[in-house]
Amino acid sequence: MSQQTRSTEERLVSLLLTLRNTATGLSAEELVAGVPGYTSSSQATNPISARRKLERDKDTLRELGVKVTTTGDPDEPRYRIDEEDYILPSLHLSAEQAACLSLAASAWRDGDLPATARRALTKLRAVSEGSAGSSSTELPTLTADLSGDEIPEVLVAAVDERRIVTFDYASARSGSTRARTVEPHHLRLAEGAWYLDAIELPTAPDAEDVMDSKKPEGTEIVLRTFRLARITGPVAVHSHPGAFTRLPANVPTRRRALIAAIPGRALGLRLAGAHLDPTQPSHVELPAHLMGRDLIAVEYEDPFSFAGTVAAFGDAAVVLSPVALRQAVLAHLRGVAALAVPGGN
């Protein structure tokens, strides 16, 4: 956002607040003098230019649906905004609309008014419509780190300068952490999370952490993918710039999951996938205990991460295929159940 755009928005907000907080109205001269942005202390301001700016701002407010009331003498009108004209009508959001707003809001964490945005989002979620007998608080939390908060700046520089780095990395399955030394080739955003495509040195990589591996023709080099959220501690940089030759970026392998979901539940999966007609012979037949559920086909990249996402929906979502994903979801659920029982039994 440019400084000019930000200044215009700030002036409009100030004008809006001023017009809402006057009972008798204010004249154009009072608004120009009292609202920040119309006059400048560093240099003389042309009164005609300031008045034109005020008139444009009033027109902008009206275009946005804000009714600016004019009272008093026509030769010396006074302006205000009546609270009755400003209050929004009764608002109702569907569960899908509320989830989309939540996802969009996560991309504005670094905006000018983050606290205000969070309060507004909370109010919007409070009027969202859940399924029958459910509460809007059951909506999944959808986020997307579009601003790149997860990316250490030192890692960005290392990728750009082609320097070798070392970091502690938590295993996706065992949870154990060990140091990894890698050639960082590419950073990319997938399914709301950031990943690093890199070549690990000097030990052989663990298969459990590989999302998608590719061996360039004629070599034994394996290009691996690390999820940045599992990097713990600082990233240490080694070597001089240009320590390795960057490989072309991989196109991640996408897999397809078939999921049986309770009607009105598993909203996050429904937004990401496509509904299937269970009567079509090309699709798997639902087991008897799952009859009445919706069939959803969802594409994903990281099997372990996606298994955790599905597991978070509990009995609302059952994986029909692939078998490996179903087993990973069950492993997540068993792990959670063990944590809830003293001694883990």
PyMOL commands that set and color helices and strands:
alter all, ss='L'
color gray80, all
select helices_A, chain A and resi 3-20+28-34+47-63+83-86+95-106+114-126+136-138+153-161+207-209+228-230+267-272+288-290+303-311+314-316+323-340+342-344
alter helices_A, ss='H'
color red, helices_A
select strands_A, chain A and resi 26-27+69-73+76-80+93-94+128-129+164-170+177-190+193-201+224-227+231-238+255-261+274-276+294-300+317-321
alter strands_A, ss='S'
color yellow, strands_A
deselect
rebuild
show_as cartoon
